[in-house]
Amino acid sequence: MIFVEMETVKLSQIVMKWFPDMMPFLKQNELNSLIVLRDGLGILEQDDAMEIIQFSICEHQSSAPLH
């Protein structure tokens, strides 16, 4: 049996670890998004972090009202 340790983090933690220069370009509600990582933040790789950030931005844009 394999034990998987899941961890819930805010998107801001992922951004700060891998892409801190992006912080000013993200909205506060995006940064506060809760992300569940199957194996935790400690082993998250840079490519996976970017994919999570991109998906989170798209999710927030799709729920935004159109003007």
N, C-alpha and C positions, 0 to 999 in steps of 0.2 A: 504494500500500500504506500502510495506517495503522498506525503503531507505537503500541501501548498499553503503558504502563508500569504493571505491577501492583505493589502494595506490600502486604506482610503486616504488620499492626499488632495489638497487643493491644487488646481492647475498652476497657481503661482509658485508652488514648491518645485514643480517640474521645470517651469520657465527659469526660475532662479538657478537651478542646478545646471542646466544645459545652455540656455539662451538668455542670460540676464539683460542683454541689450534690447530685447524685445519688450521688456516690461512697460515702457512708456506707450507702446503702440496697442496694448491690449486694454479692453474695457474692464472696469472693476468687476462686473458680473461674470465676465469670462474668467478672470483670475480667481474668483471665488468658487468656480465650478468644482464639484467634488468628482474625483476620478478614482475608480477602484482599479488597483494594479494587482494582477494575479500573483506576482512573485515579489512585490514590494519595490520601493523606490531605489533601493540599494543596487539592484542589478538591471535597472532600466537603461537601455542603450540610447544613444543620441538619435539614431534614425527613428526608433520607436517613439521617443519623446516628441520629435517634430510631427510625426503622424498624429499623435494625441492632441497636440496643440492645434493643428490644422482642422481636425475633426471637431474640436470644441468650438472653434471660431465659426465653422460652417453651421453647427447646431444652433448657435446663438443668432446667426444671421437668418436662419430659416424661421425662427420664432419671432423675429422682429416685424412689426407692422410696416406695410408698404406705405410710402407717402406719395 
